[in-house]
Amino acid sequence: MNFEIIKPEINKKDFIKLLSTNFPGLKDELNDSLNNGIIHLQMAVLSRYSNKHIENKQFDKIERIIELLLSVIDKVDSETENAIYVSFIENLDFGKLEEKLIEEQLKPRFFKIWEKLNN
């Protein structure tokens, strides 16, 4: 029997750098003394940022965040993947938006997860 060791392509530190580069307004909060190095807290920062854009119906900004996360979700370590699901996706507040619009925003992969975590 052969076992294959799979190493993530993107570690937590590089993932946060990627977020900070793409969303410079979050850099300080992602790396402040309370959140730095705690991926679940860092994903909560991204969730709060996203919820502000959802509230203001700035869906182009949400699309950008989701596209970035979809591009890396299969490349990050399991702890980061879990944080994306539990501390980001689960905490997105779409209020009374229609389910179809929510699915459009989250894309099918994340929508299925959001739906399971919120029901």
C-alpha positions as CSV (number, residue, x, y, z in Angstrom):
1,M,0.0,0.0,0.0
2,N,1.4,3.4,-1.0
3,F,0.4,6.6,0.8
4,E,0.7,9.9,-0.8
5,I,1.5,12.9,1.3
6,I,-0.3,15.9,0.0
7,K,1.1,19.3,1.0
8,P,-0.9,22.4,0.6
9,E,0.2,24.8,-2.2
10,I,-0.8,27.9,-0.2
11,N,0.0,28.1,3.5
12,K,-2.0,30.3,5.9
13,K,0.6,33.1,5.9
14,D,0.6,33.2,2.1
15,F,-3.1,33.1,1.9
16,I,-3.4,36.1,4.2
17,K,-0.8,37.9,2.1
18,L,-3.0,37.2,-0.9
19,L,-6.0,38.6,0.8
20,S,-4.1,41.7,2.0
21,T,-2.8,42.3,-1.5
22,N,-6.2,42.0,-3.2
23,F,-8.1,43.8,-0.4
24,P,-5.6,46.4,1.0
25,G,-8.2,48.0,3.2
26,L,-8.2,44.8,5.3
27,K,-4.5,44.4,5.6
28,D,-4.2,46.1,9.0
29,E,-7.1,44.3,10.6
30,L,-6.1,40.9,9.2
31,N,-2.6,41.4,10.7
32,D,-3.4,43.2,13.9
33,S,-2.3,41.8,17.2
34,L,-5.7,40.2,18.0
35,N,-6.2,38.4,14.6
36,N,-2.6,37.8,13.4
37,G,-2.0,34.1,13.0
38,I,-5.5,33.0,13.9
39,I,-7.1,32.1,10.6
40,H,-10.7,31.8,11.9
41,L,-10.5,35.4,13.3
42,Q,-9.0,36.5,10.0
43,M,-11.8,34.9,8.1
44,A,-14.3,36.6,10.4
45,V,-12.7,39.9,9.4
46,L,-13.4,39.1,5.7
47,S,-16.9,38.0,6.6
48,R,-17.7,41.3,8.3
49,Y,-16.2,43.2,5.3
50,S,-18.3,41.2,2.9
51,N,-21.5,41.7,5.0
52,K,-21.1,45.4,4.7
53,H,-20.9,45.1,0.9
54,I,-24.0,42.7,0.9
55,E,-25.9,45.2,3.0
56,N,-25.0,48.0,0.5
57,K,-25.8,45.7,-2.5
58,Q,-22.3,46.0,-3.8
59,F,-22.3,42.6,-5.3
60,D,-19.4,43.2,-7.6
61,K,-17.2,43.3,-4.5
62,I,-18.7,40.1,-3.2
63,E,-18.1,38.4,-6.6
64,R,-14.4,39.4,-6.4
65,I,-14.0,37.9,-2.9
66,I,-15.8,34.7,-3.9
67,E,-13.8,34.3,-7.1
68,L,-10.5,34.7,-5.2
69,L,-11.6,32.1,-2.6
70,L,-12.8,29.7,-5.2
71,S,-9.4,30.0,-6.9
72,V,-7.5,28.9,-3.8
73,I,-9.9,26.6,-1.9
74,D,-8.4,23.4,-3.2
75,K,-4.8,24.7,-2.6
76,V,-5.0,25.8,1.0
77,D,-4.4,23.6,4.1
78,S,-7.3,21.9,5.8
79,E,-7.4,24.5,8.7
80,T,-7.7,27.4,6.3
81,E,-10.3,25.5,4.2
82,N,-12.3,25.0,7.4
83,A,-12.0,28.6,8.4
84,I,-13.3,29.7,4.9
85,Y,-16.3,27.6,5.4
86,V,-17.1,28.1,9.1
87,S,-15.8,31.6,9.8
88,F,-16.5,33.2,6.4
89,I,-19.3,31.4,4.4
90,E,-21.4,30.5,7.4
91,N,-21.3,34.1,8.7
92,L,-22.4,35.8,5.5
93,D,-25.7,37.6,6.1
94,F,-27.8,37.9,3.0
95,G,-30.8,39.1,4.9
96,K,-33.9,38.6,2.9
97,L,-32.3,38.3,-0.5
98,E,-33.8,35.7,-2.8
99,E,-32.1,32.3,-2.8
100,K,-31.4,32.6,-6.5
101,L,-29.4,35.8,-6.0
102,I,-27.5,34.3,-3.1
103,E,-26.6,31.3,-5.2
104,E,-25.4,33.6,-8.0
105,Q,-23.2,35.4,-5.6
106,L,-21.7,32.4,-3.9
107,K,-21.5,30.2,-7.0
108,P,-22.8,26.6,-6.7
109,R,-19.9,25.2,-4.7
110,F,-20.1,27.8,-1.8
111,F,-23.8,28.1,-2.0
112,K,-24.3,24.4,-1.2
113,I,-22.1,24.8,1.9
114,W,-23.7,28.1,2.9
115,E,-27.1,26.4,2.6
116,K,-26.1,23.4,4.8
117,L,-24.5,25.6,7.4
118,N,-27.4,28.0,7.7
119,N,-30.3,25.5,7.8
